[in-house]
Amino acid sequence: MPPAVSLLCLPCAGGSATMYLRWKRLMPAWLRIVPVELPGRGARLDEPCEADFDALVARLCDEQAAELAGPHALFGHSMGGLLAQGIAHRQRELGRRAAQALFVSASPAPASREPGRFAGRHDDAWLVGDLRRQGGTPEEVLADAELRRLTLSVLRADYGVCESFSHRAQRAPLDMPLHAFGGRDDEIGEARLTPWRDETRGPFALHWFSGGHFFIREHEARVLDIVGRVLSAGPAHPVPEPAAA
């Protein structure tokens, strides 16, 4: 059995830790799934959301200090990928333990983010349209006035987190394996995912799946298979790519 590793999982914009709860039942005992809840949702609903990227990353590093002090890896979907990379960089800046690997899913590379992408975040109709375009929110949520209000409030803050992110081109790349995941029908295409290669000095791989922005739901088993094989093999060993889904 491989040595025990904690996988800290960061949610997408508007999402919560619940998107990763199933993974606890699906992964082997040596790989401990740690769904990270952000302020303002789920078990932290009574806390105000954080809308600043650097402040949120610093807060998460403090809150997850015990997990980050041991063997760990980082996984993030969409906004979560950006937060995962931010945590990895802050850990290095603080002289703390590095992650064994970084996994980013449906998340544009820092150098490929679109200026103005979130300019409409203060408009409810724009937010609803954005949710529908990405296809990750049930219509029942949008039809219920209270659920819609809560969803849009969290999404607005999270889009503020994304908008406040500033790419630091002069910052040295990370020293860890980096695996990026993309959906072939997602608007975040190859040109925006391939530059993740420049964010690490370690091994890099880009894995493709059929489907749109939330392909990890349809292809959950294959995503987890890749994550498990990467972490069980260790950073010194290459992990072959399975047949495309």
Summary of the structure (lengths in Angstrom):
residues: 245
radius of gyration: 17.0
end to end distance: 27.5
largest distance: 51.5
contacts: 784
relative contact order: 0.15
helix: 44%
strand: 14%
